[in-house]
Amino acid sequence: RRSWAEPYKIKVVEPLRTTTREEREAAIADAGYNTFLLPSKDVYIDLLTDSGTNAMSDRQWAGMMLGDEAYAGSGNYYRLEDTIRRFYGYRHVVPTHQGRGAENLLSQSLISPGHHVPGNMYFTTTRFHQEKAGATFHDIIVDEAHDPTLDAPFKGNVDLAKLAALIDEVGAERIPYVCVAATVNMAGGQPISMANMRAVRELTQRHGIAIYLDATRAVENALFIREREEGYGSTSLADILLEFCSYSDGCTMSGKKDPLTNIGGWLATNDEALFEEARNLVVVYEGLHTYGGMAGRDMEAMAIGITESVELAYMKSRVGQVRYLGELLDQWGIPFVRPVGGHGIFLDARGFYPHLDQEQFPAQTLAAQLYLEAGVRAMERGIVSAGRDAATGENHHPSLELVRLTIPRRVYTQAHMDVVAESVKACYDDREAARGLRMTYEPKYLRFFQARFEPL
Ligand SMILES: Cc1ncc(COP(=O)(O)O)c(/C=N/[C@@H](Cc2ccccc2)C(=O)O)c1O
């Protein structure tokens, strides 16, 4: 019996449309070889992102009917606030429309020009808001995270020596907070251990430096702690999550991942001064402090989704499906980031296309090839996503040149995973024929969303 069989059955389905190769050739050309620019009607299996693409439960849909759309004081807000307090442990909550809304509030409230913000590998919107507020981002993740072939249990860990060195170099007073991500998206959905989180807390507290968690996939992170960390083998995900968050001063959160909603987020904190500042600023950017850019119905669905996200059988099935796809690809020796992360398989585009320079955009090329092959949409997570250095304007050259096959929660079946695996294999068999791309349009901000390319 497969140990991770889903603890739910399907009640509602949404028809999928298949396309011909000719249709896909026209569609990807119209999209400038950028999968973000494809209309979803031309996508068969959509693995672009796990963000906002998750299936809600019948309880969450029922919750949508309980939307209290009062402008101020919505009952759904108070239920959401209470649920966040219960499961994440923070005292104060500022609702936002999604994660980057919280990142904006946190960065604007705590960062001043000349500050330095260390984090375990960059994330695109997170670093953008830190730099926009005038900070310099510093990657303090362990070196192992930059090696896609290395199978280590907690590649999301912070390298304490790197953090201590930065504190010595710039001084604690110029570090408003350390940003710790759980899991680490750009490293391949890699977890950080409880022991490492505790150690980061001890080091930073010695210098009076705060920690703000990017808790976007912290429940998935909790499963890895339960599976891989001494002493947590029979601890509930809810208890692991609560302890993990207790080593931070607050968190930014995208409700579109772990909490199983299509929109939503929050900034949570135990710091009274930050709460007052962010609660005041939220009315400028997101909406009143009791809805933050969400409808009442969305806040209700997110509160319910939080309670569902910590169910062990659900989380084992969610991560189990990702591992299943990894096992299929493994049988053909296809290169992807080891170990398999929480929310997707990250194909190693350098391993696919050793004949392409990074400036020919191997990951962008592979994402386009996979779409052409079978209408499967993936996301570039390489040099295009890494963007340009804020100071020099030069392209960042990340060691990881990846294509992310991101598995939405409770959406696709095992048969869809089989189709995805066979499509990746077909691309792998044709890998020598890949020619690379040239960027023909480069947006100013977060270029990967809207950049356009042409085949070389
Ligand atoms: C670890 C982490 N922290 C914050 C956020 C922002 O949250 P939000 O503003 O999207 O709600 C995200 C969003 N990640 C999504 C969507 C995305 C966003 C930017 C570029 C590509 C894709 C993805 O990885 O697909 C995240 O993963």
The ligand as a MOL file (V3000), in Angstrom:
LIG
                    3D

  0  0  0     0  0            999 V3000
M  V30 BEGIN CTAB
M  V30 COUNTS 27 28 0 0 0
M  V30 BEGIN ATOM
M  V30 1 C 9.6320 31.8870 -0.5430 0
M  V30 2 C 8.6950 32.9320 -1.0580 0
M  V30 3 N 8.5830 34.1080 -0.4080 0
M  V30 4 C 7.7500 35.0850 -0.8640 0
M  V30 5 C 6.9950 34.9160 -2.0060 0
M  V30 6 C 6.1170 36.0630 -2.4640 0
M  V30 7 O 4.7900 35.7240 -2.1880 0
M  V30 8 P 3.6020 36.2240 -3.1590 0
M  V30 9 O 3.7220 37.7130 -3.2590 0
M  V30 10 O 3.8120 35.5510 -4.4860 0
M  V30 11 O 2.3540 35.7730 -2.4680 0
M  V30 12 C 7.0570 33.6980 -2.7080 0
M  V30 13 C 6.2540 33.4950 -3.9360 0
M  V30 14 N 6.5710 32.5320 -4.7140 0
M  V30 15 C 5.8030 32.0760 -5.8400 0
M  V30 16 C 5.3600 33.1710 -6.7940 0
M  V30 17 C 6.5030 33.8690 -7.4430 0
M  V30 18 C 6.9340 35.0590 -6.9110 0
M  V30 19 C 8.0270 35.7020 -7.5030 0
M  V30 20 C 8.6610 35.1460 -8.6240 0
M  V30 21 C 8.1980 33.9420 -9.1460 0
M  V30 22 C 7.1220 33.2910 -8.5600 0
M  V30 23 C 6.6000 30.9970 -6.5510 0
M  V30 24 O 7.6380 30.5730 -6.0350 0
M  V30 25 O 6.1330 30.5600 -7.5950 0
M  V30 26 C 7.9310 32.6900 -2.2230 0
M  V30 27 O 8.0410 31.5010 -2.8670 0
M  V30 END ATOM
M  V30 BEGIN BOND
M  V30 1 1 1 2
M  V30 2 1 2 3
M  V30 3 2 2 26
M  V30 4 2 3 4
M  V30 5 1 4 5
M  V30 6 1 5 6
M  V30 7 2 5 12
M  V30 8 1 6 7
M  V30 9 1 7 8
M  V30 10 2 8 9
M  V30 11 1 8 10
M  V30 12 1 8 11
M  V30 13 1 12 13
M  V30 14 1 12 26
M  V30 15 2 13 14
M  V30 16 1 14 15
M  V30 17 1 15 16
M  V30 18 1 15 23
M  V30 19 1 16 17
M  V30 20 1 17 18
M  V30 21 2 17 22
M  V30 22 2 18 19
M  V30 23 1 19 20
M  V30 24 2 20 21
M  V30 25 1 21 22
M  V30 26 2 23 24
M  V30 27 1 23 25
M  V30 28 1 26 27
M  V30 END BOND
M  V30 END CTAB
M  END
